[in-house]
Amino acid sequence: MAEYELSTFSKKDIPTEPHSMWRYCSVLPVIDPHHIISLGEGMTPILQLDNLSKSAQLSSLLLKDESYNPTGSFKARGISVAVSKAKEFGIDQLIIPTAGNAGGALAAYCAQAKMKCIVVMPDHTPEVFKNECRYFGAELVLVKGFISDCAKKVSEIKLQRDYFDVSTLKEPYRLEGKKTMGYEIAEQCHWKLPDVIIYPAGGGTGLIGIWKAFQEMTKMGWIQAPLPKMMAVQSENCAPLQASIENPGQWKEKFHPQPSIASGLVVPFPFGLDMMKQVIRESGGEVTTVTEKEIREGIKEVAMKEGILLSPEGSATWKAVAHLTRKKVIQETDSVLLLNTASAYKYPEGFSEI
């Protein structure tokens, strides 16, 4: 992970411009700002879900809506930093295995940076994600299976062609972009963090990155303990985090992942599994799972009660509230923040099944 000289940066040094995540450039790894490749990512809104908070009997329910990012997902944050740092290093050919959103983001930022890009994606991924990559000029490779199978294909391609792999957490700078969600949450909440954050964890960089941001801000004295409990939610169809906690010794042998309407959660063997578990342990959080039926129901509930159309991954965080409340992990007096990590409009095939 990247580390910084934190003692030299104070809250009053945060510039008002640009109105993007790059206003936190002092805690980001790009040294020369001329290398920054940006499409205006970050500074996504935090919305009050008053109608849902009443039905859930919570004192406060918030939503950080990452669908406002370029290419419609939080992946823009990490990819912006990764591509910027690659440019700074003189790298101009990038490759990525993806479940969907990260591939589209890399294709877009490589187009802006005039870099070559290969995106390796499961063949069952919704067409909108494939077409997005093609429009941005990326070379698209389709693979039967899941993102773990795409990662194997990336390794094969790299033996033949000189491309730099920006896979989740194997490339260290995507995490730095994701952590800006944590900085924004703190600033937008006036430096008083929510009690609970619920995150849809596939590869887990968002969860890990937000926690890294909180650790950095604590060291700088920007925020005070206690920090939020970090809750991870996964689809029952693919829940390696829960499986590894329940059966740490043999979970891989008994684990049989299935596709999900929440394609971003289908990461069968996440590289950052141990780091996610560390965040959950350190924060006093928990892992929960939701069914495909619950995800579909959640999309309709939030749309009808709040006028907000969530991605399937975002819906999973809302349906997790009931599970965690029932187990008394979340109390009525808690302030809870959900993350909607992508735009609902990128999942037309899934929405046709609702």
Secondary structure, DSSP 8 states (H G I E B T S, - for coil): -----GGG--GGG--S-SSSGGGGGGGSS-SSGGG---SS-----EEE-HHHHHHHT-SEEEEEEGGGSGGGBTHHHHHHHHHHHHHHHT--EEEEE-SSHHHHHHHHHHHHHT-EEEEEEETTS-HHHHHHHHHTT-EEEEESS-HHHHHHHHHHHHHHS--EE--BTTBTHHHHHHHHHHHHHHHHTTT---SEEEEE-SS-HHHHHHHHHHHHHHHHTSS-SS--EEEEEEETTB-HHHHHHHSTTTHHHH------SSGGG--SS-TTHHHHHHHHHHHT-EEEEE-HHHHHHHHHHHHHHHS--B-HHHHHHHHHHHHHHHTTSS-TT-EEEEEE-BBGGG-HHHHTT-
